[in-house]
Amino acid sequence: TKTKAALTFTKNEQSSKSVGIIPSREEDFKRLFDAYSEQVSYKQKFLDQNAFLVYYTKGYDGPGRDSLEKDVVNERQTLQFGARNEAWISWDDFLAEWEFVSSSSSGNKDDINDAFTDMIKYLSNTIDAVDGYLKLSPAEDLQAAEQEIAIG
C-alpha cells in the first residue's frame, strides 16, 4: 500500500523498525513524501514546462480543440507538493543551525542562544508543514500509518 511504502524509509541500524532517520539530503527527504503523494500528471508536467507558451496562447491547442487550461487543476497534488517543499526548506534551515551549534565549541553565547531559538522556530515550521501535508490524507491512511508505526 502507499502508506506502507511511505513509512519504509532509511532503517536505523540499531532498530528493526521500518521508520528511521529523517534524511538530510533534499532528494531523499522529498522521496518520502513523493512515495505517498498524488503524482504529477503528464499534462501538468507539460503545462509547467511550457508555462510561458501556455500563458501567452491562453492554452490554445489548435482549431476546434479545447484550451489546455480547461481541465480542473489537481489541487490536492499542488497542496501536497507545496507542503513537502515547505517542510524541506524548514528542515534544511534546522540542519544548518544544528551544524552551526555543533561546530561552535567555544562560540559566543549570544550567537548560540540565537541559533537555538532559530532551531526551535525551524523545527516548529517543519512540524507545521508536515501537519499540513498530513491533513490532506484520508483518515484511514493516517490510522494505518499509526498502526504500522506501533507494530514496528
Order of alpha helices (4+ residues) and beta strands (2+ residues): alpha-alpha-alpha-alpha-alpha-alpha-alpha
